[in-house]
Amino acid sequence: ILNHICPFIDDNHRLYRDLCETNTGKVKKNLSIFQRPKKDLILIDDNIAAIENNPQNAIRIRRWRSNKNDKFLTCWLPPILEKCANADDVRTIISKVSLQRTRFPHGLPLPQPHI
């Protein structure tokens, strides 16, 4: 998925499951592994436990369930990422994403991001 929506992000700047904390039985992502300012980091995940360590940097998305009509990542997310790319602090954009912690039932029209 990342190769499709963000092909310019190399593997050294992606946080895969093998680099996550799992000591509580839940997968948790910790952005400090990148050793970069958090104002420049975005975490996109459908798992609320994964984003607990960095909620100000997290955009929570809905889980994909093999629905070929689901365009959430290709239609809803790119405008948000474009605004983040031009922001001094991505957290200011992420905080304005009013739907960031909501899961949307499949089959419903995509909500428009309000940023």
C-alpha positions as CSV (number, residue, x, y, z in Angstrom):
1,I,0.0,0.0,0.0
2,L,2.8,2.4,0.9
3,N,4.5,1.7,-2.4
4,H,1.3,2.9,-4.1
5,I,0.4,6.0,-2.1
6,C,3.9,7.1,-1.0
7,P,6.5,5.4,-3.3
8,F,9.1,8.1,-2.4
9,I,9.2,6.9,1.3
10,D,12.1,4.4,1.5
11,D,12.2,1.4,3.8
12,N,14.4,3.2,6.4
13,H,11.4,5.6,7.0
14,R,8.7,3.0,7.3
15,L,7.7,1.4,10.6
16,Y,6.9,-2.2,10.1
17,R,5.6,-4.7,12.7
18,D,9.0,-6.2,13.4
19,L,10.2,-2.8,14.7
20,C,7.1,-2.3,17.0
21,E,6.7,-2.8,20.7
22,T,4.8,-5.9,21.5
23,N,5.6,-6.4,25.2
24,T,1.9,-5.9,26.2
25,G,0.5,-8.3,23.7
26,K,-0.5,-5.4,21.5
27,V,1.4,-3.9,18.6
28,K,2.5,-0.4,19.5
29,K,4.4,1.9,17.2
30,N,7.0,4.3,18.7
31,L,8.1,7.1,16.4
32,S,11.2,7.8,18.5
33,I,12.9,5.0,16.6
34,F,13.4,7.4,13.7
35,Q,15.3,10.0,15.8
36,R,13.7,12.8,13.9
37,P,11.5,15.7,15.2
38,K,7.9,14.6,15.7
39,K,6.7,17.7,13.8
40,D,7.9,15.8,10.6
41,L,6.5,12.4,11.3
42,I,3.1,10.9,10.3
43,L,1.7,7.6,11.6
44,I,-1.1,6.1,9.6
45,D,-2.8,3.0,11.0
46,D,-6.1,1.2,11.5
47,N,-5.1,-0.2,14.9
48,I,-5.8,2.1,17.8
49,A,-3.3,0.3,20.1
50,A,-0.6,1.0,17.5
51,I,-1.0,4.7,17.7
52,E,-1.3,5.1,21.4
53,N,2.3,6.2,21.9
54,N,1.9,9.0,19.3
55,P,-1.7,10.2,19.0
56,Q,-0.7,13.7,17.9
57,N,1.1,12.3,14.9
58,A,-1.5,9.6,14.0
59,I,-4.2,9.5,11.4
60,R,-6.4,6.6,12.2
61,I,-7.9,4.9,9.1
62,R,-10.5,2.3,8.6
63,R,-9.5,-1.3,8.1
64,W,-9.4,-2.6,4.5
65,R,-11.5,-5.7,4.0
66,S,-10.8,-6.6,0.4
67,N,-13.5,-4.3,-1.0
68,K,-12.4,-3.3,-4.5
69,N,-14.6,-0.2,-4.3
70,D,-12.8,1.1,-1.2
71,K,-10.9,4.2,-2.3
72,F,-10.2,5.5,1.2
73,L,-6.4,5.5,1.0
74,T,-6.3,6.6,-2.6
75,C,-9.0,9.4,-2.4
76,W,-9.4,10.5,1.2
77,L,-5.8,10.4,2.5
78,P,-3.7,12.0,-0.3
79,P,-5.1,15.5,0.2
80,I,-4.2,15.3,3.9
81,L,-0.7,14.1,3.1
82,E,-0.2,16.9,0.6
83,K,-1.2,19.5,3.3
84,C,1.2,17.8,5.7
85,A,4.0,17.9,3.2
86,N,3.7,21.7,3.1
87,A,3.2,22.2,6.8
88,D,5.8,23.4,9.3
89,D,4.4,20.9,11.7
90,V,2.3,17.9,10.5
91,R,0.5,17.8,13.8
92,T,-1.3,21.0,13.1
93,I,-2.8,19.4,10.0
94,I,-3.5,16.0,11.7
95,S,-5.3,17.7,14.6
96,K,-7.7,19.2,12.0
97,V,-8.6,15.9,10.4
98,S,-12.0,15.7,12.1
99,L,-12.6,12.1,11.0
100,Q,-9.2,10.7,12.0
101,R,-10.3,8.3,14.8
102,T,-13.5,7.1,13.1
103,R,-14.0,3.9,11.2
104,F,-16.4,4.1,8.3
105,P,-18.6,1.2,7.3
106,H,-17.7,-0.1,3.8
107,G,-20.1,0.8,1.1
108,L,-20.8,4.3,2.4
109,P,-19.6,7.3,0.4
110,L,-16.1,8.6,1.4
111,P,-16.2,11.5,3.8
112,Q,-14.5,14.6,2.8
113,P,-11.5,15.5,5.0
114,H,-12.1,18.8,6.9
115,I,-8.7,20.3,7.2
